[in-house]
């Protein structure tokens, strides 16, 4: 029987960006299990911020959801060209591609796999002190703003979305022995960990990135594959 690759994430809504979901395109027999729902916050404040004449030297957008919120804000602003001309700093190729598709011309960080690597790169590259706008989710790690602030840069942070956890217990019941279960983040995965413990399933576990990998190890799970970068290609290669 062919094993199923259960991805603890929603299918990427990339149709509006003109691309299929990269995990479906690169990995056979994938099944998406959405575990979080996303809700924009501070949207009016973000629009006002983008419309004002505050002079920024760049913008930091490290999640696809933040790009989606920014895209919706651009649709309501008459002229956002000045903002799209700013350097945009991000993590991973998927978010970088989305930033380019909504109009950013200078996107950096596609090759970085996490916020710590991006922070180190930015501290090295940004020689002059800069004022940067950081668009973040309600739950986020403070590595980037902390490292950049320590280097003398001014970081203006706006929370643009929040996450809530679904009850996805029914979807977890379809995981069988021999399947893969892929964890993308330490957030909101307690239901999945409890299900695997309770049923004592003989599954293979994959983690996206070192933070998720360490979280799974700390919770007593062996990890069979670790994707060094948050891409479908890296996950596919790690699972071979």
C-alpha positions as CSV (number, residue, x, y, z in Angstrom):
1,X,0.0,0.0,0.0
2,X,1.3,3.4,-0.9
3,X,2.1,5.6,2.1
4,X,0.4,9.0,2.5
5,X,2.4,12.1,3.4
6,X,0.3,14.1,5.9
7,X,1.3,17.8,6.0
8,X,0.2,19.6,9.1
9,X,-0.6,22.8,7.2
10,X,-3.3,24.2,4.9
11,X,-2.9,23.9,1.1
12,X,-1.2,27.1,0.0
13,X,-3.6,29.4,-1.7
14,X,-1.2,30.1,-4.5
15,X,-3.8,30.1,-7.3
16,X,-4.2,33.8,-7.0
17,X,-0.4,34.1,-7.4
18,X,-0.5,32.0,-10.5
19,X,1.2,28.9,-9.1
20,X,0.2,25.5,-7.8
21,X,0.9,24.4,-4.2
22,X,4.6,23.5,-4.3
23,X,4.2,20.4,-2.0
24,X,1.6,18.9,-4.4
25,X,3.9,19.6,-7.3
26,X,7.0,18.0,-5.7
27,X,5.7,15.2,-3.4
28,X,3.4,12.3,-4.3
29,X,0.3,11.4,-2.2
30,X,0.2,14.4,0.0
31,X,-2.7,15.2,2.2
32,X,-3.1,18.6,3.9
33,X,-4.4,18.8,7.5
34,X,-5.0,22.5,8.3
35,X,-4.3,23.1,11.9
36,X,-4.5,26.9,12.1
37,X,-6.7,29.6,10.9
38,X,-5.5,33.1,10.3
39,X,-7.2,36.4,10.9
40,X,-5.9,39.9,9.9
41,X,-5.5,42.4,12.7
42,X,-4.6,46.1,12.8
43,X,-5.5,46.3,9.1
44,X,-6.7,49.9,9.2
45,X,-3.5,50.8,11.1
46,X,-1.4,49.0,8.5
47,X,-3.1,50.9,5.6
48,X,-2.6,54.2,7.4
49,X,1.0,53.3,8.0
50,X,1.6,52.5,4.4
51,X,-0.1,55.7,3.2
52,X,1.9,58.0,5.5
53,X,5.2,59.7,4.6
54,X,7.2,57.8,7.2
55,X,10.6,57.2,5.6
56,X,11.7,53.6,5.9
57,X,14.9,52.0,4.5
58,X,13.3,48.6,4.1
59,X,10.6,46.2,5.2
60,X,10.8,42.8,6.9
61,X,8.1,40.2,5.9
62,X,9.0,36.7,7.0
63,X,5.6,34.8,6.6
64,X,3.3,34.1,3.7
65,X,0.3,35.3,5.8
66,X,1.9,38.7,6.3
67,X,2.4,38.9,2.5
68,X,-1.3,38.1,2.0
69,X,-2.3,40.9,4.4
70,X,0.1,43.3,2.7
71,X,-1.4,42.4,-0.7
72,X,-4.9,43.2,0.5
73,X,-3.7,46.5,2.0
74,X,-2.0,47.5,-1.4
75,X,-5.4,47.0,-3.1
76,X,-6.9,49.8,-1.0
77,X,-4.0,52.2,-1.3
78,X,-3.9,54.5,-4.4
79,X,-0.1,54.6,-4.7
80,X,2.1,52.1,-3.0
81,X,4.9,52.2,-5.6
82,X,7.2,54.0,-3.2
83,X,6.8,51.1,-0.7
84,X,7.4,48.4,-3.3
85,X,10.7,50.2,-4.2
86,X,12.0,49.5,-0.7
87,X,14.3,46.5,-0.1
88,X,12.2,43.6,1.3
89,X,13.8,41.0,3.6
90,X,12.3,37.6,4.1
91,X,12.9,33.9,4.9
92,X,12.7,31.2,2.2
93,X,11.9,31.2,-1.5
94,X,8.1,30.9,-1.3
95,X,7.6,34.1,0.7
96,X,10.2,35.8,-1.5
97,X,8.3,34.8,-4.6
98,X,5.1,36.1,-3.2
99,X,6.7,39.5,-2.3
100,X,7.9,39.8,-5.9
101,X,4.5,38.9,-7.3
102,X,2.8,41.7,-5.3
103,X,5.3,44.2,-6.7
104,X,8.5,44.3,-4.7
105,X,11.5,44.7,-6.9
106,X,14.4,44.1,-4.4
107,X,13.8,41.0,-2.3
108,X,16.5,39.4,-0.2
109,X,16.6,36.3,2.0
110,X,15.2,33.6,-0.3
111,X,18.2,31.4,0.5
112,X,17.8,31.8,4.3
113,X,16.0,29.1,6.2
114,X,15.1,30.9,9.4
115,X,15.0,34.2,11.2
116,X,18.4,33.8,12.9
117,X,20.2,33.2,9.6
118,X,18.4,36.2,8.0
119,X,19.3,38.4,11.0
120,X,23.0,37.5,10.7
121,X,22.9,38.2,7.0
122,X,21.2,41.6,7.5
123,X,23.6,42.7,10.3
124,X,26.5,41.8,8.0
125,X,25.1,43.6,5.0
126,X,23.5,46.7,6.5
127,X,26.5,48.8,7.3
128,X,24.6,52.1,7.9
129,X,21.9,52.4,10.6
130,X,18.5,51.9,9.1
131,X,14.8,52.2,10.0
132,X,13.0,49.1,9.1
133,X,9.3,48.1,9.2
134,X,8.7,44.6,10.5
135,X,5.3,43.0,9.7
136,X,4.7,40.0,12.0
137,X,2.1,37.6,13.3
138,X,0.9,37.8,16.9
139,X,3.0,34.7,17.8
140,X,6.6,35.2,16.5
141,X,10.1,34.8,17.7
142,X,12.0,38.1,18.5
143,X,15.3,37.0,17.1
144,X,15.2,39.4,14.1
145,X,14.2,42.6,15.9
146,X,16.4,41.8,18.8
147,X,19.5,41.2,16.7
148,X,18.9,44.2,14.5
149,X,18.2,46.5,17.4
150,X,21.4,45.4,19.1
151,X,23.2,46.3,15.8
152,X,21.8,49.8,16.1
153,X,18.9,49.7,13.6
154,X,15.5,51.0,14.4
155,X,12.7,48.4,14.1
156,X,9.0,49.5,13.9
157,X,6.9,46.3,14.4
158,X,3.3,46.0,13.4
159,X,1.3,42.8,14.2
160,X,-0.8,42.1,11.1
161,X,-2.4,38.7,11.8
162,X,-3.2,36.3,14.6
163,X,-3.6,32.5,14.5
164,X,-6.1,30.2,16.2
165,X,-6.0,26.5,16.4
166,X,-8.6,24.2,14.6
167,X,-9.9,21.0,16.2
168,X,-8.3,18.7,13.7
169,X,-8.8,15.4,15.6
170,X,-11.0,13.8,12.9
171,X,-8.4,14.4,10.2
172,X,-5.7,12.9,12.4
173,X,-7.7,9.6,12.7
174,X,-6.8,8.9,9.0
175,X,-3.1,8.6,9.7
176,X,-2.0,4.9,9.2
177,X,1.1,2.9,10.0
178,X,3.8,3.5,7.4
179,X,2.6,7.1,6.6
180,X,4.7,10.2,6.9
181,X,3.7,13.0,9.2
182,X,5.3,16.4,8.5
183,X,5.5,19.1,11.1
184,X,6.1,22.7,10.0
185,X,6.1,24.6,13.3
186,X,6.0,23.9,17.0
187,X,2.8,25.9,17.3
188,X,-0.6,24.2,17.7
189,X,0.7,20.6,17.2
190,X,-0.3,19.2,20.6
191,X,-3.3,17.4,19.1
192,X,-1.1,15.6,16.6
193,X,1.5,14.6,19.2
194,X,-1.1,13.3,21.6
195,X,-2.7,11.3,18.7
196,X,0.6,9.7,17.8
197,X,1.3,8.8,21.4
198,X,-2.2,7.4,22.1
199,X,-2.3,5.2,19.0
200,X,1.4,4.3,19.0
201,X,1.5,4.5,15.3
202,X,4.5,3.3,13.4
203,X,4.9,6.4,11.2
204,X,7.8,8.4,9.9
205,X,8.2,11.9,11.1
206,X,9.6,14.9,9.2
207,X,10.3,18.4,10.5
208,X,10.7,21.7,8.7
209,X,13.7,23.5,10.1
210,X,15.9,23.1,13.2
211,X,13.4,24.7,15.6
212,X,10.6,22.3,14.9
213,X,13.1,19.4,14.8
214,X,14.4,20.3,18.3
215,X,10.8,20.7,19.6
216,X,9.9,17.2,18.5
217,X,13.1,15.7,20.1
218,X,12.3,17.5,23.3
219,X,8.9,15.9,23.3
220,X,10.2,12.4,22.9
221,X,9.8,11.9,19.2
222,X,12.4,10.5,16.8
223,X,12.6,12.5,13.6
224,X,13.3,10.6,10.4
225,X,13.9,13.6,8.1
226,X,14.7,17.3,8.5
227,X,14.3,19.8,5.7
228,X,17.0,22.4,6.2
229,X,15.1,25.1,4.3
230,X,11.3,25.6,4.3
231,X,10.8,24.4,0.8
232,X,9.0,21.4,-0.8
233,X,12.2,20.5,-2.7
234,X,14.2,20.3,0.6
235,X,11.5,18.2,2.2
236,X,11.3,15.9,-0.7
237,X,15.1,15.4,-0.7
238,X,15.2,14.8,3.1
239,X,12.5,12.1,2.9
240,X,14.3,10.1,0.3
